[in-house]
Amino acid sequence: MTDRCWTLYGTHKADDSSNVSNIYDTRLQVKMCGVAENDIHEYTFKEDPDGKYLGWLKTGKQQVANVRLANIFNIQFPYGVENLVKRGRGEIVRLTPFLVK
């Protein structure tokens, strides 16, 4: 199995680059959350069975989306993400972020 990873943008507290929030595909999306340009960072999110983040990889797509801490991930799916997985709509990917810059 090849290691899967994705480039995403977000922000973190100055003393903890492993606690990422406002995670999106582009810097513009993060900026729309009210984050100053200087506080937006690039991360590589790598698939990791022990990762504390979850993301949604829609069937047929290459980019992971809806990346959040595992304990709040399901909030984004009002009818349950498990139903989407069972219906073949996509998969849940466990992730760990690595600060790029």
N, C-alpha and C positions, 0 to 999 in steps of 0.2 A: 504494500500500500504506500502510495506517495504521500508526503506531508502536504496537507492543504493549508494555505494561508491567504490572507486578504489584507489589503491596505485600506485603512479607515482613518478618520480624523476625529478628534475629540479634545477633551480638556481634563486636567487633573489638578489636585491640590499641589502646591509647591513642594511639599515634603513627601509625597506619595504618588509616584508615576504609575503604580500598578492599579490604582483605583480610578478608572477612567469613566467619565460621564459625557453626555451629549455626543454620542457616537454615531457618525454618519459617513456616507460615501465621499462627501466633498467638504471643503473648508467653508463654503458658502452656507451649507445647511447648519453647520456648527455655529457660524456667526449669527444666523437667524435666531438662535437660542439666547442671544444677548451676550455672547462671549466675544471679548476683544480679540482682534487678529493676532496679537502677540501671545495670547494664551491658548491658541489652537495648535495642537501638535499632531504629527503623523505617527501612526502606530501600525505595526504588523500584528494582526490577530492570527495566531496559529492554532490549528486544531489540537486539542489536548484533553485527554480523558479526565484529567484532574482540574481542568480550568474552571474558574469561578464565574465565567460569562457564558451565556447561551446566545446563539444566533439562528436565524431562519434562512435556510437555503432552499428557495423555491425550485421545484422540478423544472429543468430546462434552463435555469439561470446560472451564471458563473459567480455572481457577487452575493455574499452573505449580507443579510439585512436584519433589522430589528434587534441589534445586539444590545443586550442588557445584562445586568447581574442576574445570576440564575434565580435568586429568590424573588425577583419581580418580573421575570421574563413573561410569564403567562398572562399578566395583566393586559398585554397587547392583543390578546386573542380572546375576545369576549365569548366565543362559542367553544373555546378549548382548542389548543394546538394539537392535541392528541388525535382529534377527529380529522384534521387536515393530513396528518402523517398517515393515518389508516387509509385515507382516500387517495394516497399517492401524490398529494399536492406539493410535498417537499419533505425536508428533514431538519431536525434540530441538531445543531453542531455545538459541541462544548469547546470553548476557546480560552486562550490566555493572551493578553496584550503585551507587546514589547514596544517600548518607545523607540522611534526612529529618530525624530528631531522635533 
